[in-house]
Amino acid sequence: MDLKNEHHEATEGLVRLLTKANHDLTVVQHRLDTEFQQIYPESANPMKLVSRIKKIQQDLSTLEEQCRELLTAKQDLIDKARTTLVGNRNLVQRMEASMGISPSSDTNDSAFANFNLIIDEWKVQARSKKGDEIDTDVDDVNTLLFSTIV
């Protein structure tokens, strides 16, 4: 029983020490806050600035993750649009050929040419932002764009 009381007393001492330290730190924080409010205008209070910087850092982390999700969704949309449009175009060309109509070529199909032009311009824009030479065979615009951001 003596060991339990000694252990308990030692723990109580530690708890009292930590409680006092916590109280002392709270007093120091309050004094600094009061002093900073008197010395600095509201927008220049160092304690508030540190708090705002920490919040901004957290927000940036969240924003980065949301940008990654947006880029992934954008790439999925581009891939699905490309797959659907190219597939539909091929079906129309086969239907034209089966009906005896000469299929339209890439140069005569303005909608398809515009679609390819938009994708190519997007790749060029992403390349110019990065400033590096990137393989022109890159089809994953999302990877290309992400490499320009990072």
Helices and strands as residue ranges (DSSP letters): H 2-39, G 42-44, H 46-98, H 110-130, H 141-149
